[in-house]
Amino acid sequence: MTAIALSGVLSLGRWWIFLGGAAWVACAVGLAVADIYAHRRRVTTPARCIHVESEPGGIARHTLERVPVASEKKLVTLRTKGEAVRPQGVLKISYDPKNANEVFVAAEHPRISRLRSEVFIAAIGFAQIFYVLIRWGVS
């Protein structure tokens, strides 16, 4: 009788681990879908460079003046490795209007900007799911 009760508890624990893994995978998929929708919402507009500052590590911080959408600020900051454009030069930038502070050079805008973290979250979930599947196969 004790062995049956212990087996039931272990099986219930495996279900919790399996459901937890499924939740991690669902979270990663949700974040990836949100990134794809943000990519589809993006706006590409020309911006004029006002000022360029050098930061340590070869990073250049550009202060750009863009055509704002709705009530956004006109000035934005773009950080790149190396100088992307000289002062008074024009550059095409890309950004999501819902998150206007993340500005990218239009040609280099990532489709899924948090891909590494989403893959890591999914890997945690798949590790839990595979652990449970292996344990069920052994039992």
Backbone torsions as a table, in degrees:
resi	resn	phi	psi	omega
1	MET	NA	-38.2	179.9
2	THR	-67.0	-37.4	-179.6
3	ALA	-64.3	-35.7	179.1
4	ILE	-68.0	-42.4	-179.7
5	ALA	-65.1	-40.8	179.7
6	LEU	-67.0	-39.2	178.0
7	SER	-63.6	-40.2	177.9
8	GLY	-63.3	-39.4	179.2
9	VAL	-67.0	-43.1	179.2
10	LEU	-63.8	-39.7	178.9
11	SER	-65.5	-39.4	178.1
12	LEU	-64.4	-39.7	177.3
13	GLY	-62.9	-38.6	178.2
14	ARG	-66.2	-37.1	177.1
15	TRP	-62.9	-40.6	178.9
16	TRP	-64.0	-41.3	177.9
17	ILE	-64.4	-42.6	178.9
18	PHE	-61.7	-45.7	179.3
19	LEU	-66.5	-35.6	175.4
20	GLY	-63.4	-42.1	176.7
21	GLY	-63.1	-41.0	178.4
22	ALA	-64.0	-35.7	178.3
23	ALA	-66.6	-40.5	177.3
24	TRP	-61.6	-44.7	-179.2
25	VAL	-65.1	-41.9	178.8
26	ALA	-62.8	-37.9	177.5
27	CYS	-63.6	-43.6	179.1
28	ALA	-63.7	-41.6	178.7
29	VAL	-65.0	-41.8	178.6
30	GLY	-61.3	-41.8	178.1
31	LEU	-65.7	-39.1	178.8
32	ALA	-65.7	-40.7	178.1
33	VAL	-64.9	-40.3	177.8
34	ALA	-63.0	-39.3	177.3
35	ASP	-64.6	-39.2	180.0
36	ILE	-66.2	-41.2	176.9
37	TYR	-65.0	-37.6	177.2
38	ALA	-64.5	-36.8	177.9
39	HIS	-65.2	-38.3	179.8
40	ARG	-71.1	-27.1	-179.8
41	ARG	-81.1	-12.1	-169.6
42	ARG	-58.3	152.5	179.6
43	VAL	-116.9	134.3	175.9
44	THR	-112.7	126.3	-175.9
45	THR	-146.2	151.1	174.4
46	PRO	-75.7	147.5	177.5
47	ALA	-137.4	143.0	-179.7
48	ARG	-99.4	131.1	-179.5
49	CYS	-77.2	128.8	179.4
50	ILE	-100.4	-41.1	-173.2
51	HIS	-152.9	144.5	176.1
52	VAL	-126.3	130.4	176.5
53	GLU	-121.0	143.8	176.5
54	SER	-94.0	137.5	175.6
55	GLU	-115.5	162.8	177.5
56	PRO	-60.0	148.0	178.2
57	GLY	87.3	14.8	178.2
58	GLY	77.2	17.3	179.4
59	ILE	-89.5	135.7	175.9
60	ALA	-113.0	129.9	178.1
61	ARG	-105.0	116.0	-178.4
62	HIS	-100.9	133.5	170.4
63	THR	-99.9	118.7	-174.0
64	LEU	-116.9	148.3	174.0
65	GLU	-110.1	121.3	-176.4
66	ARG	-120.0	170.6	173.1
67	VAL	-83.7	114.2	-175.5
68	PRO	-76.5	152.5	173.3
69	VAL	-102.6	124.6	-179.9
70	ALA	61.2	-124.5	-173.2
71	SER	-105.6	33.2	179.3
72	GLU	-78.1	162.1	175.1
73	LYS	-73.0	150.8	179.4
74	LYS	-77.4	-35.5	-175.9
75	LEU	-92.9	135.3	176.6
76	VAL	-133.6	162.5	178.9
77	THR	-115.3	131.7	177.8
78	LEU	-121.1	125.4	177.6
79	ARG	-108.7	126.9	179.6
80	THR	-136.4	162.5	171.6
81	LYS	-82.5	112.8	-176.2
82	GLY	83.4	169.0	-177.3
83	GLU	-81.8	120.7	-179.0
84	ALA	-84.2	-32.7	-179.0
85	VAL	-154.4	147.3	177.7
86	ARG	-82.4	161.0	176.4
87	PRO	-56.3	142.4	-176.7
88	GLN	73.3	0.6	176.2
89	GLY	-83.9	160.4	-179.4
90	VAL	-110.2	138.8	-177.3
91	LEU	-137.1	140.6	174.7
92	LYS	-85.3	125.2	178.3
93	ILE	-116.0	162.0	-179.4
94	SER	-134.9	138.8	179.8
95	TYR	-157.3	162.9	176.0
96	ASP	-94.6	123.8	-178.7
97	PRO	-59.3	-27.1	178.1
98	LYS	-76.5	-19.8	178.7
99	ASN	-136.0	68.8	-169.6
100	ALA	-70.4	-10.2	-179.4
101	ASN	-82.6	-14.1	176.1
102	GLU	-92.7	100.0	-175.6
103	VAL	-109.8	136.8	179.0
104	PHE	-126.8	156.8	167.6
105	VAL	-68.2	133.8	-170.6
106	ALA	-56.6	-38.4	-177.9
107	ALA	-73.3	-17.6	-175.7
108	GLU	-112.5	15.3	-178.2
109	HIS	-68.4	121.1	-178.3
110	PRO	-74.1	141.5	177.8
111	ARG	-68.8	-46.4	177.6
112	ILE	-120.3	101.7	-170.1
113	SER	-74.5	-25.8	-179.9
114	ARG	-110.0	39.6	-172.8
115	LEU	-60.9	-42.0	-179.1
116	ARG	-61.2	-44.2	-179.0
117	SER	-69.2	-35.7	179.2
118	GLU	-68.1	-38.0	176.4
119	VAL	-66.3	-39.8	178.7
120	PHE	-63.3	-44.1	178.5
121	ILE	-62.7	-43.2	178.5
122	ALA	-65.1	-36.4	179.2
123	ALA	-64.1	-39.0	176.2
124	ILE	-60.3	-46.6	-179.7
125	GLY	-63.7	-44.8	180.0
126	PHE	-66.3	-34.0	176.6
127	ALA	-62.2	-42.7	178.3
128	GLN	-65.9	-42.7	-179.0
129	ILE	-64.7	-45.1	-179.7
130	PHE	-65.8	-36.3	176.8
131	TYR	-58.4	-47.9	-178.6
132	VAL	-66.0	-42.7	179.7
133	LEU	-62.6	-38.8	177.5
134	ILE	-66.9	-43.5	179.2
135	ARG	-63.9	-38.6	177.2
136	TRP	-67.3	-35.0	178.2
137	GLY	-68.8	-35.0	179.1
138	VAL	-72.1	-37.7	-175.2
139	SER	-70.3	NA	NA
